[in-house]
């Protein structure tokens, strides 16, 4: 091989390496974040789930109820599917806190980017959050439409855009006027709005914020991942709404990434810019606010990785006992003891 041919070959190899290493531009999209994104062109590979997002030995596990369906009068002709995660420590004699998860199918998926039910188990056990029911609700759909799933969140096959995106109170009415009554018929849920939280990702994050914003007398705790506070049905107006309205008694944790659908040509469609705008408006108004800006793309990777810490912060005001002799307070939170299990002489109930 001649020197010139060898030199040309090295130049070609160097050019190929440079092209392979060059950051690939991800075109902006309004689509829902997928449950899993490939590592080839993603900044999200550095965000992984920690031990509090996975099942742990010795931690009592809760259980999911079977899926339930409620019809919607707010969006006539549609229905919502939801699952309730009942922690092992739930006691029907005690009013219980509530956490609602929009796009429920993705928030509970295993394997998945969040696996919120494991976080609930681990943090309740260590008394880092109160005992709470987790309600995982899907976007509404007509009976002839498919159920959203962790890979297709339903933007094109369900009522998701009409429910989650417009900055109005319609989805708040679904949660407060349709979901809560159904839950109260089966569970002992505290009526205290300070014990009601809601979270979501992307458009689901905006919907979560909207529930607390429009119905603060019912929900006061909010978490949003990569919220789509952009010109999707006019959602970019939330910072102005916050600035113009009286301060509301809500607590908010925002998360976004510096590479979340950037749009230098259209600020109203720049996801990261609009999240920062909302943060600044809430901060200026003196809201109980926390936020985390990572390096990630539009997805749940960073939000899922820090979700346990977000939950600790969101629920940090639960009552505690400082009595050093209070051995219950100083112990792990265990499932309630039933009368039968407490009495060793009790005869087990006969089952058919």
N, C-alpha and C positions, 0 to 999 in steps of 0.2 A: 504493500500500500504506500503511495507517495505521501510526502509530507503535506502537500496541498489537500489531498483527499482526506487525510487524517484530521487536518485542521478544520476542514469543512464539516466532518462528522462531529467533532467536538462542539463546533458552533451550533449545529442542529440540535445536539443533545442539550446544550445549555439553554437554547431557546425553548425547548420542550419543558425543561425543568422550571424555567421562569414562568411559562404559561400555566403549568400545573400548580405552582405556588401562588399565582396571582389570585387575590380575593375575587370570587365570582359575585356579580351583582344579582341580587334576588329581586325580581320585579315586584313592585308593590301589589298587594292583593287585598281584597276585602274578605277573602275566604276565611273560614274558621281555622284556628291552629290545629294541625293534626296531632294525634296522640303521640306519635313518634316521628322524628325527623332524622334523616341520614346525617352522618357526621362529616360528609365530604365538604360541604360548604356552610357549615353551621358553627356559630360561636357557642352554641348551647352544650357542646360536648363536655364543658367544664362543670356543668351543673348536674349533680347526681343525687339520688335520694339517700338520706342518712338512716341510721338505725331507728329513729322514731317514726319513720314512714313505712316500716316493715313489721311483720309479726315478730314478737320477742318472747322468748321462753319465760314462763312464770307470770305472764300478763294475762289476766282473764279476757277472753274474747267475747265480743258481742255477736249479734246476728242480724242479718237483713230479714225483714218481712218479705212476703211475696209481693210482687209488683201490684200496685193498685192504680185504678184509673178514675179520674174525676172529669165530668163534662164541664165545659166552660160557657158561661153566659156572657162573659166579657168579650170573648172572641167566639161568637156563635158558630156551631158546627164543628168545633175542635174539642179535643180532650187532652189531658195531661197524665202521663204515667209517672209514678213516683215510687220510691222504695224508702222505708224507714230503717235506719240502723239503730238498733236498741243495744246500748252498752250493757255489759254484764252487771253493772252497778245500778241500773235503773230500778227504782222502787215506785210502783204505781201509787203508793201512799204519799209520795213526796212530789210537790210541783217541780218540774224539771226544765232546765234550759233547753234551747233549741238552736240548731245551726242548719240553715238551708243551703243546698248546693245546686246552683243552676247548671245546666248541662250535666245532670246527675250521672248519666251513663259514663261520661269520661272521668268524672271526679272519683268514682269508685272502682274504675277498671283495674284489674290485676292480671298481668303486669300493666303498669300505667305510670304517668308522670306525677300523680298526686297520691292516690291510695288513701284518701282522707279517713276512711274507717280505721286504719291502723294507727293514724295519728290520734284519733279520738281515744282509742283503747289505751295507748301508751301514756298520754298526758292525763287522762282521768285517773289512771292507776297511781300516778305519782303526785296527784293533787295539784297539778299545774293548770288545769282548767276544771270547771265544775262538771258534774255529771250532766250530760246533754244527749238529746236525741239528734241524730244526723238525718236530714231529709234530703234525698237526692231526687230532684225533679227534672224531667226532660222537657224540652220545648213542646209546645202544643202542636197537634197535628190532626188532620181529618182522619176518620176511621179507615179511609182507603189509602192513606199515605203510610210509608214505612216508619218504624220507630227509629229515631236517631241512634247512632252507635258510636263507639269511640273513634272510628275512622271517618265517619260521615256524620257530622254534628247536626245536619239537617237544614243548612242555609238554603238549599235548593229543593228540599223535599218535605219541608215542614213549615210551621208558622213562625219559626225562629226570628227572621228579620223583622216581622211585624210586631212581635212581642218585645224583643230585647233592645232594638235600636231606637225607636222614637223616644225623645225625652218628655214623656207624659206619664200619667199615673195608671195606665191600663194594666201593665204587668203587675204593678203594686197591688192592684185590685185582685188579680188572680191569686197572688200569694196570701193576701190578708183576708179577702172575702170568700175565697173558694178553697184554698189549701188549708188554712188554719182551722176552719170549722170541721173539716174532715179529720184532721189530726186530733182535735179536741174530743171527738167522739170516741177515740180509741186510747188516747194517752193522757196522762196528767201533766199538761204543759203549763208552766208558770205564765200568768198573764202579764208579768212585768216586762215591758219592752226592753229594759236593760239586759234581759236574759234571752233576747232574740237576736241572732246574727244571721248574715247571709253573705255568700261569696259567689264569685263567678270569674270566668276567663274570657277575654276578648269582648264580644258583644254581651256575653253573659255577665261580665264584670260591670258593664254599664247598667245592665238590668238590675244587678244587685245594688249598685249605688242608687238607682232610681227608686227602688223599694224603700230604702231608708230616707231618701230625700223627700219623697212625696207622702210617706206614711211613717214619720218619726215617732208617732205615738204607738207604733206597733213593732218597729225594728230600729235598733240604734247601733248596731255593730256591722261593719262592712269590710270585706277583703276583696280586692280586685287584682287579677293578673292581667297584664298587657291590655288594659281597658281600651276599647275602641271609641274613645271620646273624640271622634272625628266627624267628617261630614257624611256619615251614614245616617240618613233620616234626620240630619240636623243635630247630632249629639255634641258637636263642638261648642254648643252654647252653655254647657254646664258651668264653666268658670264665671261667665257673666251672671248666671242664675245665682251662684254662690255669693258673688259680690253684691248683688242687688237685694237679696233676701235677708231677713233677720237670721242670725245664727241659730242653727238647729242642734238639738242635743244628740248628735251622732258622732261615732268614733270610726275613723277610716284608716286603712292600711293599703297604700297603692304600691304596685310593683310594675316595673317595665324595664326594657333593655334598650340600650343606645342604638341597636340595629333593628328596632321594631318598625318595619315598613316606613322608612324615611322617604319624604317627598319634598325635596327642595323646591320643586316647581309648584307645589300646592300645599301651603302650610296647614290648611284645614284638613288635609288627608295625611298629615304626618303624625303617626301614632305616638312616637316618643315626645315630640313637641307638645302635643295636646295633653298628654299625661302630666308633663311638667307644668303646663299652664294651670291645670286643675289643682295640682299641688300648691302652686303659688297663691291661687285664690283662696284655698282652704287655710293655708298658713296665715295669710293676711287677715283673715276673719277670726283667727284664734281657735280653729277647730282642734279637737283632740286627734292628732294626725301623726302617722308614721309613713315612711316610704323607703323604697330601695330601688336604686337605678343600677342595673347590671350591664353586661355587655352583650346580652343575648338577642335573639331574633323574636319573631312573633310566635309564641308557643308557651308551653307550661313548664319548661325545664327549670328555669330559675325559680319561678313561683312555687313549684312543687318541692324544690330543694329546701327552700326557706319556710315552707308552710308551717311546720311545727313551731318555729319561732314567731311567726305571724299570729298563730293561735294563742301562744303564751301572752303576747303583748295585748291582743284584742280582749282577752278574758282576764287580765291581770288584777281586776278589782274584786275578785271573789272574796268573801269573808274568810278570815283566818283566825285561829286561836293562838295566842302567844303564851298560854299557860304551859310551863315546862312539864307539868304533871299530866297534861292531856295526851295520853298515849294513843288515843284514836287519831288525833290530828297529826301525830308524829309517825303514824304507820301508813303503809300503802292502803289505798282505797280498795276494799274488797267488795264482792257482791253481797247484797243484803241476805241475811240469814232468815230462811223461811221458818215458820213455827214448827213444822214437822222436823226439819233438820236440826233445830235447836233443842228438841226434846228427844233424847235417845230412846225413850220408851214408847214414842208415838208409833202407831201402826200405819205403815204406808197405805195410801189410798189405792184401792183395787182398780186396775185398769182393764177394760174389756179388750 
